[in-house]
């Protein structure tokens, strides 16, 4: 009986520690966005396999696969711009979420709107739309 109580106490402590150490969905989404903001190849971790970017440039609608976008950013010789990055909000409902990210640099102000899905326990960006204004 004493051994059973000790075992039960141990399991409760381990279970409580595991629960306390697990990240919330919001924290996991923030981590995904941090991969995106890191740029380069690190950005690849943020996107779903078939992620997409959709945007309007010069009045024309455009689409780009996240794979092409990541490759373009990773192969760019330009240094990451000096900018202020902030997550304006995250809204989560079950396995779906949206996030708004503000990127403010000397030359532009950009707002990214990201649709994320929880796929196999990981939050991934499935679609990103954005608007950017030159300063």
C-alpha positions as CSV (number, residue, x, y, z in Angstrom):
1,X,0.0,0.0,0.0
2,X,2.8,2.4,1.0
3,X,4.6,1.7,-2.3
4,X,1.4,2.3,-4.3
5,X,0.9,5.7,-2.6
6,X,4.6,6.7,-3.3
7,X,4.2,5.6,-7.0
8,X,0.9,7.6,-7.3
9,X,2.6,10.6,-5.7
10,X,5.5,10.4,-8.1
11,X,3.2,10.1,-11.1
12,X,1.2,13.1,-10.0
13,X,4.4,15.2,-9.6
14,X,5.8,14.1,-13.0
15,X,2.4,14.7,-14.6
16,X,2.1,18.2,-13.0
17,X,5.7,19.1,-14.0
18,X,5.1,18.0,-17.6
19,X,1.9,20.0,-17.8
20,X,3.5,23.1,-16.3
21,X,6.3,22.9,-18.8
22,X,4.2,22.5,-21.9
23,X,3.6,25.6,-24.0
24,X,0.3,27.2,-24.7
25,X,-1.1,27.4,-28.3
26,X,-0.4,31.2,-28.1
27,X,3.3,30.6,-27.2
28,X,3.6,28.0,-30.0
29,X,2.2,30.4,-32.5
30,X,4.6,33.1,-31.3
31,X,7.4,30.6,-31.8
32,X,6.2,29.9,-35.4
33,X,6.1,33.7,-36.1
34,X,9.6,34.0,-34.6
35,X,10.8,31.5,-37.2
36,X,9.1,33.6,-39.9
37,X,10.7,36.8,-38.6
38,X,14.2,35.3,-38.4
39,X,14.2,35.1,-42.2
40,X,16.6,33.0,-44.3
41,X,16.2,29.2,-44.1
42,X,14.8,29.5,-40.5
43,X,11.7,30.9,-42.1
44,X,11.0,27.5,-43.6
45,X,10.0,26.1,-40.2
46,X,7.1,28.6,-40.1
47,X,5.2,27.6,-43.2
48,X,3.0,24.6,-44.0
49,X,4.3,22.4,-46.8
50,X,1.8,24.0,-49.3
51,X,1.8,27.5,-47.7
52,X,1.0,30.5,-49.9
53,X,1.5,34.3,-50.0
54,X,-1.2,36.4,-51.6
55,X,-0.8,40.1,-52.2
56,X,-1.6,43.1,-54.5
57,X,1.3,44.9,-56.1
58,X,0.7,47.8,-58.5
59,X,-3.0,47.0,-58.5
60,X,-2.5,43.4,-59.6
61,X,-3.3,40.3,-57.6
62,X,-0.3,37.9,-57.0
63,X,0.3,34.5,-55.5
64,X,3.6,32.9,-54.4
65,X,4.2,29.6,-52.8
66,X,5.9,29.7,-49.4
67,X,8.7,27.5,-50.8
68,X,9.5,30.1,-53.5
69,X,9.2,32.9,-51.0
70,X,11.6,31.2,-48.6
71,X,14.1,30.4,-51.4
72,X,13.9,34.1,-52.5
73,X,14.6,35.4,-49.0
74,X,17.3,32.8,-48.3
75,X,19.2,33.5,-51.5
76,X,19.0,37.3,-51.1
77,X,22.3,39.0,-50.4
78,X,20.6,41.8,-48.6
79,X,21.0,41.9,-44.8
80,X,17.9,41.7,-42.7
81,X,16.5,45.2,-42.5
82,X,16.7,47.1,-39.3
83,X,13.1,47.2,-38.1
84,X,10.7,47.0,-35.2
85,X,8.7,43.8,-35.2
86,X,5.6,43.3,-33.2
87,X,2.7,40.8,-33.0
88,X,-0.4,43.0,-32.9
89,X,-2.8,40.1,-32.1
90,X,-3.4,36.4,-32.2
91,X,-6.9,34.9,-32.3
92,X,-7.2,31.1,-31.8
93,X,-10.2,28.9,-32.2
94,X,-9.4,25.2,-31.9
95,X,-6.9,24.2,-34.6
96,X,-7.2,27.5,-36.5
97,X,-5.7,30.9,-35.8
98,X,-4.9,34.3,-37.3
99,X,-2.1,36.7,-36.4
100,X,-1.3,40.2,-37.3
101,X,2.3,41.2,-37.4
102,X,3.6,44.8,-37.8
103,X,7.0,45.4,-39.4
104,X,8.2,49.0,-39.2
105,X,11.5,50.0,-40.8
106,X,13.0,53.3,-42.0
107,X,11.7,52.8,-45.5
108,X,8.4,50.9,-45.1
109,X,5.5,50.0,-42.8
110,X,4.2,46.5,-43.5
111,X,1.3,44.5,-41.9
112,X,1.3,40.7,-42.3
113,X,-1.9,38.8,-41.7
114,X,-1.3,35.1,-41.2
115,X,-3.7,32.2,-41.2
116,X,-2.3,29.3,-39.2
117,X,-3.4,25.8,-38.7
118,X,-2.3,23.3,-36.0
119,X,-0.9,20.4,-38.2
120,X,0.4,17.3,-36.4
121,X,0.7,19.3,-33.2
122,X,2.6,22.2,-34.8
123,X,1.3,25.6,-35.7
124,X,2.1,26.4,-39.4
125,X,1.4,29.4,-41.6
126,X,-0.9,28.3,-44.4
127,X,-1.6,31.7,-45.9
128,X,0.0,35.1,-45.5
129,X,-1.4,38.2,-47.0
130,X,0.2,41.6,-46.5
131,X,0.2,45.3,-47.2
132,X,3.2,47.5,-47.3
133,X,3.5,51.3,-47.6
134,X,6.8,53.0,-48.5
135,X,7.8,55.9,-46.2
